[in-house]
Amino acid sequence: MDRAGSEMMDPGRPSSGDDTAAAELETALTVAVRDMVLRSPRLTELAGGARAVQGMLDAVENVWLDHDRVRIHCDLHRSESPRATIVFQPGSGAHARLYFLLGGLLARRGYHVLAIDRPGHGLSGGARGDCTIEEAIAVSGSVIDHARRRLGLPVVLMGSSLGGLLPRTRPGPSPS
């Protein structure tokens, strides 16, 4: 159990709500980001081709955590030979799946990547788009605790845009 909640027993599925709606949302987000990358010859080439793009998406694992009575979703990109775990905070209004290409590329280079859907974003619970900075920092702390406990590697914080500022504002000891 982490300081704000507990892990879900089945890491691949949300614990409550409409499973069909959750699966449809995940499919819609995945198709949208896949198509965005495939429309860009540069991004597709960076990934190693269209089959590699799909392979990166197929390799994403769903991780679910309870945090302050809200179901938090993270995308986990596993490395075959990890040196550390990167806990990634997306930018304002963004979701973890949007960064699948980055997560997949970092996994190829020896890092597990745990990308966070803040409350109200992506597949996480909560009012859509409604997450305070304080909540984002607290969720980040819970995800860091999960990464340390479950993946057992040094933790590095990384983010995009607003998500890049959050590691600098995290109270307490440094991640690793």
C-alpha positions as CSV (number, residue, x, y, z in Angstrom):
1,M,0.0,0.0,0.0
2,D,1.4,3.4,-0.9
3,R,0.9,6.5,1.3
4,A,-2.3,7.7,-0.4
5,G,-4.0,4.4,-1.4
6,S,-3.4,0.9,-2.6
7,E,-2.6,-0.8,-5.8
8,M,-5.3,-2.5,-7.7
9,M,-5.2,-6.3,-7.7
10,D,-5.6,-6.6,-11.5
11,P,-3.2,-4.2,-13.0
12,G,-4.7,-4.3,-16.4
13,R,-8.3,-3.1,-15.7
14,P,-10.0,-0.4,-13.8
15,S,-11.8,-1.6,-10.6
16,S,-15.1,0.1,-11.0
17,G,-17.3,1.8,-13.6
18,D,-18.2,0.6,-17.0
19,D,-15.5,-1.7,-18.4
20,T,-16.9,-1.3,-21.9
21,A,-16.6,2.5,-21.8
22,A,-13.1,2.2,-20.4
23,A,-12.0,-0.2,-23.1
24,E,-13.6,2.1,-25.8
25,L,-11.8,5.1,-24.4
26,E,-8.5,3.3,-24.3
27,T,-9.0,2.1,-27.9
28,A,-9.9,5.6,-29.1
29,L,-6.8,7.2,-27.4
30,T,-4.5,4.4,-28.8
31,V,-5.9,4.7,-32.3
32,A,-5.6,8.5,-32.3
33,V,-1.9,8.6,-31.1
34,R,-1.0,5.7,-33.5
35,D,-2.5,7.5,-36.4
36,M,-0.8,10.8,-35.4
37,V,2.6,9.1,-35.5
38,L,1.9,7.1,-38.7
39,R,0.9,10.4,-40.5
40,S,4.4,11.6,-39.9
41,P,7.1,9.9,-42.0
42,R,9.7,11.3,-39.6
43,L,8.1,9.9,-36.5
44,T,7.4,6.6,-38.1
45,E,11.0,6.3,-39.3
46,L,12.2,7.3,-35.8
47,A,10.2,4.3,-34.4
48,G,11.7,2.0,-37.0
49,G,8.6,1.8,-39.3
50,A,4.9,1.2,-39.0
51,R,5.2,-2.3,-37.5
52,A,7.5,-0.9,-34.8
53,V,5.0,1.8,-34.0
54,Q,2.3,-0.9,-33.5
55,G,4.7,-3.0,-31.5
56,M,5.4,-0.1,-29.1
57,L,1.7,0.3,-28.6
58,D,1.1,-3.4,-28.1
59,A,3.9,-3.6,-25.5
60,V,2.3,-0.9,-23.3
61,E,1.1,-2.3,-19.9
62,N,-1.7,-0.7,-17.9
63,V,-0.9,0.0,-14.3
64,W,-3.7,1.1,-11.9
65,L,-3.2,2.7,-8.5
66,D,-5.6,4.0,-6.0
67,H,-4.8,7.5,-4.9
68,D,-7.0,9.5,-2.5
69,R,-10.1,7.6,-3.7
70,V,-9.3,8.2,-7.4
71,R,-8.2,5.4,-9.8
72,I,-4.9,6.5,-11.4
73,H,-3.8,5.0,-14.6
74,C,-0.2,4.8,-15.8
75,D,1.3,3.4,-19.0
76,L,4.3,1.1,-18.4
77,H,6.9,0.7,-21.1
78,R,9.3,-2.1,-20.0
79,S,12.9,-2.3,-21.0
80,E,14.5,-5.7,-21.6
81,S,17.6,-4.5,-19.7
82,P,16.6,-1.6,-17.5
83,R,19.1,0.7,-15.7
84,A,16.5,2.9,-14.1
85,T,12.8,3.8,-14.1
86,I,11.6,7.1,-15.5
87,V,8.4,8.4,-14.0
88,F,7.0,10.7,-16.7
89,Q,4.5,13.6,-16.2
90,P,2.7,14.7,-19.4
91,G,2.1,18.3,-20.1
92,S,-1.1,20.2,-19.1
93,G,-4.2,18.6,-20.6
94,A,-2.2,15.6,-22.1
95,H,-2.3,11.9,-21.2
96,A,0.3,9.2,-21.0
97,R,-0.6,7.4,-24.2
98,L,0.2,10.5,-26.2
99,Y,3.8,9.9,-25.2
100,F,4.0,6.2,-26.2
101,L,6.7,6.9,-28.8
102,L,9.0,8.5,-26.3
103,G,8.3,5.8,-23.8
104,G,9.0,3.1,-26.3
105,L,12.2,4.7,-27.5
106,L,13.4,5.1,-23.9
107,A,12.6,1.5,-23.2
108,R,14.7,0.5,-26.1
109,R,17.6,2.4,-24.5
110,G,17.4,0.7,-21.1
111,Y,14.7,2.5,-19.1
112,H,11.4,1.4,-17.8
113,V,9.0,4.3,-18.3
114,L,6.0,4.8,-16.1
115,A,3.9,7.6,-17.7
116,I,1.1,9.1,-15.5
117,D,-2.5,9.9,-16.4
118,R,-3.2,12.6,-13.8
119,P,-6.7,12.6,-12.2
120,G,-9.2,13.7,-14.9
121,H,-6.8,12.9,-17.8
122,G,-6.4,9.9,-20.1
123,L,-7.8,6.7,-18.5
124,S,-7.6,8.0,-14.9
125,G,-10.7,8.7,-12.9
126,G,-11.8,12.1,-11.8
127,A,-13.6,15.1,-13.3
128,R,-12.2,15.5,-16.9
129,G,-9.4,17.9,-17.0
130,D,-9.6,18.8,-13.3
131,C,-6.3,18.3,-11.5
132,T,-4.6,20.8,-9.3
133,I,-0.8,21.1,-9.1
134,E,-0.9,19.8,-5.6
135,E,-2.8,16.7,-6.7
136,A,-0.4,16.1,-9.6
137,I,2.6,16.4,-7.2
138,A,0.9,13.9,-4.7
139,V,0.1,11.5,-7.5
140,S,3.7,11.7,-8.7
141,G,4.8,10.7,-5.2
142,S,2.5,7.7,-5.2
143,V,3.8,6.6,-8.6
144,I,7.4,7.1,-7.5
145,D,6.7,4.9,-4.5
146,H,5.1,2.3,-6.7
147,A,8.1,2.3,-9.1
148,R,10.6,1.9,-6.3
149,R,8.6,-0.9,-4.7
150,R,7.6,-2.9,-7.8
151,L,10.4,-2.2,-10.2
152,G,13.3,-1.9,-7.7
153,L,15.5,0.5,-9.7
154,P,16.7,4.0,-9.3
155,V,13.9,6.5,-10.2
156,V,14.3,9.5,-12.5
157,L,11.6,12.1,-12.9
158,M,10.9,13.5,-16.4
159,G,8.1,15.6,-17.8
160,S,6.8,17.7,-20.7
161,S,5.7,21.3,-20.4
162,L,3.9,21.7,-17.1
163,G,4.8,18.1,-16.3
164,G,8.4,19.1,-16.6
165,L,8.0,21.6,-13.8
166,L,6.4,19.2,-11.4
167,P,9.5,17.3,-10.5
168,R,11.1,20.5,-9.3
169,T,8.2,21.2,-7.0
170,R,7.9,17.7,-5.4
171,P,8.3,17.9,-1.6
172,G,10.5,15.4,0.3
173,P,13.6,13.5,-0.6
174,S,14.8,13.2,-4.2
175,P,13.5,10.3,-6.3
176,S,16.8,8.3,-6.3
